[in-house]
Amino acid sequence: MLEIQDLRVRFGAFTAVDGVDLRVAPGEVLGIVGESGSGKSVSMMALMGLIDPPGQVTASALRFQGQDLLTMPAASRRRLIGRDIAMVFQDALASLNPSYTVGHQIEEVLRAHLGLRGDAARRRALELLEQVEIPDPASRLKAYPHELSGGMNQRVMIALAIACGPRLLIADEPTTALDVTIQAQIMDLLLRLQREQGMALVMITHDLAVVAEMAQRVAVMYAGQVVETGPLPEVFAAPRHPYTAALMAAIPEHNRGARRLQALPGIVPGALDRPAGCLFSPRCPRAQPRCQAERPAVVDGMRCFYPLTEETAA
């Protein structure tokens, strides 16, 4: 359904996304994980056409159901984005327009992509709020975003995203700033909608447990690159890239009895300290001279010269 090859996003001298390759099959749930600053959100924003100047987006291929998103006319892409590809953003309150009611914003999507107006649009908006399990949906249609809780606003965002029956839904940290019980409800809602509607779902998150429970495949990103990708639970059970292994080692459940959580020294490289070789080499305990001089390519779903084996991982 979705094919991304050699996606690059630059902001001046800074390369935020550096040669990302991703594929998503129809009905598949793909998890994308990695530290803040690893390029997860920017990659998906580039797919949605939401990178404004001075940002520059290039790719060898950016195809959705065989359609080239890079070369199609702007009007055709606008018709596609929001209808067949939709996105749930991190901060619902910042993404919703504070000047319009929830109902008006949902009806605007229905009018733009499906041509619904008047009572038909209002009925469909009401159905969508019921679908995302908002209590008393008829009165919520008349509410402004600031009158709703964070969890309700996130449900409104999901209603907006699924309004036109998208084939691909991207959820970018959809539970940011929500309490634990609401987080679980939102995740359950997304997974239920994905199953009922048969759409593909790309879940961007820091929570490895969420990915382990929801996704069929995972892509691990670091410094704008995908460093490991593969099926679950195999990748988490036996990580081959040292960065994936470090993420797994930092999980609190793996540190029971220890005085401190395991952590990687250093930070994700920025614009001025980007290594010439492997981008992970300054923080990698397995780095060799070759890692500092050469940049590894992706081979069999992994970007590393010296991958972990079962023996070295143990």
N, C-alpha and C positions, 0 to 999 in steps of 0.2 A: 504493500500500500504506500509506504513512505520510503524513499531512498535518498540519503544524504551522502555525498562523497566530497571529501576534501573541503569542507566548509571552513572558511576563514572570516573572522570579523576583526577589523582593525580600527582603533581610535587614535589617530595620529601615529606615534611611534609604538604604541602599545598594542600587542596582539592578544586580544581577549579570547578568541577561539582560533585554534591552530591546527587545522587539518582534521576536523572531526568527520568520521564515517559512522552512520547509523542507518539501520533498517528496521522497519516496523511492519509486521504482517497484519492482515485484517483480523480484528478481534483480539489482538495480543495486548498484554499488559507489560510495558517496559518500564523498569525503574532506572532513574539516573541519579547517582549519588556522588558525593565529593564535598570537599571543604568549600566554605564561602570563597568566592573568587576563582573557582575552577572553571567557570564558563558555562555552567548548566543552563541558567536562565537566558543568558545572551544567545546561546545556540538556538533555543526555541523562539526567542524574540526575532531572530534573523529569519527563521522559517515563516513566522507570521508576517514578515515585512514591517516590523516595528522598530527597526534600527534607523534612526534619523541621522543626517549629516551632523558632525564630520565622520560618523561611523561609516565604514566601507565593508560591504559584504561580497565575497566571491565564493564560488564553489565549482567543482567539476560537474556536479549533478545535484539538483534540488528538485526532486520529482514527487508528485503526489498522484497516485493512480495513473501513472504514465504521463501526466501533464507537467511540463517544465515550468516551475514557478519563477525561474529567473528570466525567461524570455517571453512569457505570456503577457499580453497587454495589461496595463494597470487596472483598467475597468474589469477585466475578467478575473484578475486576482482579488479585487475587492468583493466580487460576487462569491468567490470561493471561500475566502477567509471570513469566518463568522457563521458560515452555513455548513460547509463540509469539514472544515478544520476550525476548532474553537479552543479557547484557552481560559482557564481559571487562574487569576493572578493572586499574588501573595497577600496583598493588603486590600481586602474588599472595600473598606470604607474609603480608601484613597482611589480606588478604581471606579466606584460608582459616582455618578454626578450628583452632588448635594442639592442642586437646584430643581431636580425633578423627582417625582414620586417613583416608587419601585414599579408600579404598573405602567407608567409612561415609558420607562426605560426598556421594559420587556416588550411592550407593544412597538417601540421603535425598531427593535431587532426584527420582529415579525413583519412589520411593514416593509422594511428595507430588503429582506431576503425572501419572504414568502408572499408579499403583496397583501397581507391581511390587514383589514381596517375595521374600525367601529366595533360592533358587538362581537364579531368573529375574533378579532384580535384580543378583546377583553376576556372572552371565554377561554381562549388558548392560554393567556397569561395566568388566569385563575387555575387552569389545569396544571400548568408548570409549577406554580407554588404548592399545589397539592402534591405533585410528584416528588418535590424535594422536602416534603413533610414539614412545611411551615404551618403552625397552628393558626386558625382563624384567617385563612388566606384572603378572603374577600376584603377584610379591613386592612390587611397588610398591603394590598395593592395601592391604597391611598396614602401609605406611610412614606416618609422621606428616610433616606439611609441613616441619618443621625438619630432617628426615632427607634431604630432596631438594634438588637444586640450584635456582638461580633459574629456569633454563630449564625444568626439569622441572615446577616449581610452576606456571609459566605455561601449560605444556601441560595440567596438571591443571585449571586454570581454564578453558581452552578446552574440555576434555572435559565439565566441568560445564555450560558454556554451551550446547553442542550436544547435550546428553543427550536432550532431548525433541524434537529436530528443529525448531528455531525457524525461523520465516519471516523474521525480522529479527535480525541479530546486530550488536551495538554493541561495538566494540573501542576502549577508551580508553587510548591510549598503551601498547599491549600489550607493548612491548619496553623499557620504562623500566628502567634499571639493569642491562641485559643487555649482554654484550659483542657486538661487531659480527657475528661469525659466528653466534651464537645468534639475534640480531635477524633476520638474513636467513632463518634456518630457520623462525622463528615466523611471519614475514610470508608465506613460501611456503606454510606449513601453512594459514594462514587463507584464503589465496586458493584453495588446492586444495579445502578444505572448502566454500568458498562456491560454487565451480563444480560440485562433485560433488552438493551438496545443493540447489542452485538457490536459496539464500537470499539476501536482500538484506544488504549489509554496509555499516555506517557506520564509517569509520575516522577516529578522532581522533588527530592526530599533529602534531608540530612539523617532521617530516621531509618537505620538499616533494618530494624524490626518490621517496619511498615512494608518495606520492599520485600523482605523475606516472606511475609504473609500474603502480599497482594500480587506480586509480579511473577511472570514466567521467565523473564530474562532481565539482566541488569547490565548497565554500562557504568563503569567507574571512571570519573573524570578527574584530572589533575592539571592545573595550570593551562586550561584551554584545550587539553587533549584527552581522548578516550584512551586510558591505559590498559583496561581489561574489560572484556565483554563476554557474556556467556550465559548459559541456562542456570536457573536456580532449582534446587539449593546447592548445586555443585560448586558454583563460584565461591559462595560463602563458606561451604564446608571444607574446601581445599583451595584457597586462593593461590594463584600462581605469581601475581605481581606483588612486589614488596609493599607497595602502597595499599593495595587491597588488604593484605595481611595486617598492616598497621591499623587500618580502620577497624578491622575485626578485633584486634587485640585491645583497642581502646574502649570496647563495650563494657559497661560496668559489670555485667554478669560474668565476664571473663577475668575480672579482677577481684573476685571475692577473697577476702583474707589479706589482700595487699593494703599497704598504708596509702599508696597513691595509685591513681589510674595510670596505665601506660600511655605515653604520649610521644609524638614525633618532635624532635627539636627543630627549630627554624620555622619559616613561614613559606607560603606559596610565592614563587618569584613574581615580581612585577615587571614594569617596563624597563627599569634600569639595571636589574640584576638577573636577567634571564640567561641561564647557562648556554654555552655553545653546544654541549652534548645533551645527554638525557636531562630533561627538566627536573626530574626527581633526584638526580644524582647527589646534590648537596645535602640531602636529608636521608639518603638511602644507606642503610648499614651494610649492604652488599655491593656498593659501588666499586668498580674497578677502573683503571686508567682509560679503558676503552669507553666507559660510560661518560667520562668527562670530555672526551674528544669527539664522539660520534653521537648522533641522535637516532635512536632505534625506530624502525618502522613497525607497523602492526603486522604480526605474524600469528595466524591461528587465534585471532581475537585477543592478542596481548602485545603490549609494547614494552619489551624488556630484553636485554641481551642475556641476562642470567636469571631466568625465572625460578621460582621456588618449585621444588619437588616435594613429595610426601615426606621424604627423609629430612630435607633441609627445613621444611616447615615445622617438623616435630622438634 
